[in-house]
Amino acid sequence: MTWLGQKQEPEPSLPIRPTAAASPQAAPEPMRAVRGETMETSKVASIGKSLHVKGELSGNEDLVIEGSVEGKITLNGHSVTIAQTGRVAAEIQAKSVVVGGQVKGNITAEERVEVAATGAMVGDVRSPRVVLADGARFKGSVDMDGKVVAGTSVAVPATSRAVATPSFLPEDTPAYASSTKI
């Protein structure tokens, strides 16, 4: 009630507002959860289109290369993706590698190497699984021996590349065993 121009006293409902102020304190907890999820899903490092890296790259997260890298890339247990704009002149050691741009150098992968239709690679590949998409350009050798050890590199002398001999003897293969024995 107002008596002759006196201001009305605050109603008892105002003390309820501090409890409403407590609800914004509860809001940061979901935000932390969202931030935590974002951090976990964003474990991918990126080298942007305008960046040029020279030297050795190593770490414990996946990597996307859109710029250029020269040197050595070692990401054991993680994947490396070379985007269409990516240019790499390096030896790469990783869990898996996808080549969508250009790579000059050897690749050793624990699981898989894929050269996409937009990709071009000059070098040797050593991985249990290798995928060359229709339209991909590749010049080098492929070793799909299941015994790829992280930290090893493929070193093939230039003279042995000229001779196209398999790394196994045909006699060891059951299909050839009966037909090649003399």
Sequence and secondary structure as in RCSB ss.txt:
>XXXX:A:sequence
MTWLGQKQEPEPSLPIRPTAAASPQAAPEPMRAVRGETMETSKVASIGKSLHVKGELSGNEDLVIEGSVEGKITL
NGHSVTIAQTGRVAAEIQAKSVVVGGQVKGNITAEERVEVAATGAMVGDVRSPRVVLADGARFKGSVDMDGKVVA
GTSVAVPATSRAVATPSFLPEDTPAYASSTKI
>XXXX:A:secstr
   TT      TTTTHHHHHHHHHHHTHHHHHHHHHHHHHHT EEEE TT EEEEEEE SSEEEESSEEEEEEEE
EEEEEEE TT EEEEEEEEEEEEESSEEES EEEEEEEEE TT EEES EE SEEEE TT EEES EE  S   T
T      HHHHHS   SS GGGSHHHHHHH  
